[in-house]
Amino acid sequence: MTPSATTWQSALGDEKQKDYFVTLLERVKHAREAGSVIYPPQSDVFNALKYTPLDEVKVVILGQDPYHGPGEAHGLSFSVKKGVRIPPSLRNIYKELESDLGITPPQHGNLIDWAKQGVLLLNTVLTVRHKTANSHQKKGWENFTDKAIQELSSRRENIVFILWGSKAKAKTDLIDQKKHHIIQSAHPSPLAVRYGFFGSKPFSKTNAFFTSIGQSPIDWRLSE
């Protein structure tokens, strides 16, 4: 594999060597060792990059920080493992999916089927402390995930960036809009969903874009 190959390692390898990132990982590791409950499990922290290689990314759905309840977060934005109660934001995403494309939602909240099709389910912060939302914000994760977005923007073309809510929309400046397509709306959380998320049709708009450039659309159905 040449250094110029389009992989997450080639794009982010230098970033992982920076002092802030090394320090960040050490702090998270020490917190776990000291007894703090941190989500997701260490083995799942980088699942978004694991399941969706850089050269296969077609869509980016940006989340914020991971779910902070037991067993919920597993490294993919908005997704939970099978058997875990579907969180309210994801229930609203499913409602919009059904309204938009007529797809009946599954009885689970696992979005790995999307990730394996090239939908990068990336949170801007990759860890969180138990029952403490935003507890790992502004500790370095945003630097790392901003770099991932920038590298995607520069190395690839015709990616659809789906930005839900103000924090996701703030990442617009990292994206070359001459090369990529951005879809924005309100966040699917219960507090914001009725301010423009319902009826925003992100799934059909994404597929219409791919069809317009001669690419295959995303199959948004999720297997049971």
Secondary structure as the mmCIF struct_conf table of DSSP 4:
data_model
#
loop_
_struct_conf.conf_type_id
_struct_conf.id
_struct_conf.beg_label_comp_id
_struct_conf.beg_label_asym_id
_struct_conf.beg_label_seq_id
_struct_conf.end_label_comp_id
_struct_conf.end_label_asym_id
_struct_conf.end_label_seq_id
TURN_TY1_P TURN_TY1_P1 PRO A 3 SER A 4
BEND BEND1 ALA A 5 THR A 7
HELX_RH_AL_P HELX_RH_AL_P1 TRP A 8 LYS A 16
TURN_TY1_P TURN_TY1_P2 GLN A 17 GLN A 17
BEND BEND2 LYS A 18 LYS A 18
HELX_RH_AL_P HELX_RH_AL_P2 ASP A 19 GLU A 33
TURN_TY1_P TURN_TY1_P3 ALA A 34 GLY A 35
STRN STRN1 ILE A 38 TYR A 39
BEND BEND3 PRO A 40 PRO A 40
HELX_RH_3T_P HELX_RH_3T_P1 GLN A 42 ASP A 44
TURN_TY1_P TURN_TY1_P4 VAL A 45 PHE A 46
HELX_RH_AL_P HELX_RH_AL_P3 ASN A 47 TYR A 51
BEND BEND4 THR A 52 THR A 52
HELX_RH_3T_P HELX_RH_3T_P2 LEU A 54 GLU A 56
STRN STRN2 VAL A 59 GLY A 63
BEND BEND5 ASP A 65 ASP A 65
BEND BEND6 GLY A 69 GLY A 69
TURN_TY1_P TURN_TY1_P5 PRO A 70 GLU A 72
BEND BEND7 GLY A 75 LEU A 76
TURN_TY1_P TURN_TY1_P6 SER A 77 PHE A 78
TURN_TY1_P TURN_TY1_P7 LYS A 82 GLY A 83
BEND BEND8 VAL A 84 VAL A 84
HELX_LH_PP_P HELX_LH_PP_P1 ARG A 85 PRO A 87
HELX_RH_AL_P HELX_RH_AL_P4 PRO A 88 LEU A 101
HELX_LH_PP_P HELX_LH_PP_P2 ILE A 103 PRO A 106
BEND BEND9 GLN A 107 HIS A 108
HELX_RH_AL_P HELX_RH_AL_P5 ILE A 112 ALA A 115
TURN_TY1_P TURN_TY1_P8 LYS A 116 GLY A 118
STRN STRN3 VAL A 119 ASN A 123
BEND BEND10 THR A 124 VAL A 125
STRN STRN4 VAL A 128 ARG A 129
TURN_TY1_P TURN_TY1_P9 HIS A 130 LYS A 131
STRN STRN5 THR A 132 THR A 132
TURN_TY1_P TURN_TY1_P10 ALA A 133 LYS A 138
BEND BEND11 LYS A 139 GLY A 140
HELX_RH_AL_P HELX_RH_AL_P6 TRP A 141 ARG A 155
BEND BEND12 GLU A 157 ASN A 158
STRN STRN6 VAL A 160 TRP A 164
BEND BEND13 GLY A 165 GLY A 165
HELX_RH_AL_P HELX_RH_AL_P7 SER A 166 LYS A 169
HELX_RH_3T_P HELX_RH_3T_P3 ALA A 170 LEU A 174
BEND BEND14 ILE A 175 ILE A 175
TURN_TY1_P TURN_TY1_P11 GLN A 177 LYS A 179
BEND BEND15 HIS A 180 HIS A 180
STRN STRN7 HIS A 181 SER A 185
BEND BEND16 PRO A 188 SER A 189
TURN_TY1_P TURN_TY1_P12 PRO A 190 ALA A 192
HELX_RH_3T_P HELX_RH_3T_P4 VAL A 193 TYR A 195
TURN_TY1_P TURN_TY1_P13 GLY A 196 GLY A 199
HELX_RH_AL_P HELX_RH_AL_P8 PRO A 202 SER A 212
TURN_TY1_P TURN_TY1_P14 ILE A 213 GLY A 214
HELX_LH_PP_P HELX_LH_PP_P3 SER A 216 ILE A 218
#
